[in-house]
């Protein structure tokens, strides 16, 4: 059943062709393409790349760490490090309530870990990086958390995460690599905090498939499925689009509009308490409810979202259903109590939520 769900997810995310006869050729091509991305993007600057047909560069003359040229490979490397450090910080704490992402994968990337190749693991790259200039952490709302100039970056205590033996890598490292490659290929959006919460459930689904033929290629398949998902959901992460009809502000207001239509009393209560949709629906919508429920329940909700004809439009009635199912508590609560309810949603029965959402969608 798990294997069927994994394939089903890849079809719903517009990755696998509908014709199963095309799968083998298609998957081979896509997985080879992802391997090429690794070769081109996870590599130290200025080193030989004989396997790519690129001759060794004289880094002492043409390119070096102090080269002021903005097109310098070293300059790009240092800029990438800013993005990488934020990704690393986020993926290390991905789903802390479960040990899965800290465990070693059964299929570590041989391309990256093979000592005969001139590549470095991103984990090693982070460990070697100490930024003495200002370090900027970028989140969905803009630029925040600017460290003091001249202050060395405080990296992770050695005992905070399990140290794996050579030749092994944790699942969070695989997710880190996926997000880094995505950021490199999509410089317009790069990486924004929250993307780790989007890619996590996809990777978990593929990496726990009982069929090793699927599990072995979880990284590449997750990358392309995540890319397809972000193509539908990326407007939520672009601040300049917030107030457009495809932006997050419009979607947040749509939740309250649906609530006003279906439950005027509850809507008025929230209005009277000045509880605005952005106080809680921002996270619900941008992260597709991935932080509101346990991972298996998130996957169940996503199954309904991806398979619904209206796709992510179905998320609006789902959010509205979440409100109506706790209406009695909200009507009885004050501002503080209600904000606590909305930011730490109390109901875990996603089946009831989805049934109610379908009723709201169908006008019942």
Protein Blocks (a to p, Z undefined) as FASTA:
>chain_A
ZZmmmmmmmmmnomacfblmlmmmmmmmmmmmmmmmmmmmmccehiacfknopacddfkl
mocfklmbfkbmklmmmmmmmmmmmmmmmmmmgoklbcklmpccfbdcfklmmmkbccdc
fklmmmmpccfbdcddddfkbcehiacehiacddddfklpccddehiacfklmmmmmmmm
mmmmmmmnmpaehjlmmmmmmmmmmmmgfblklmmmmmmmmmmmmmmmmmmmmmmmmmkl
mmmmkbmklmmmmmmmmmmmmmmmlmmmmmmnopafklmmmmmmmnnomlmpcfklmmmm
mmmmmmpmnlmmmmmmmmmmmmmmmmmmmmmpcfklmmmmmmmcfbfblklmmmmmmmmm
noZZ
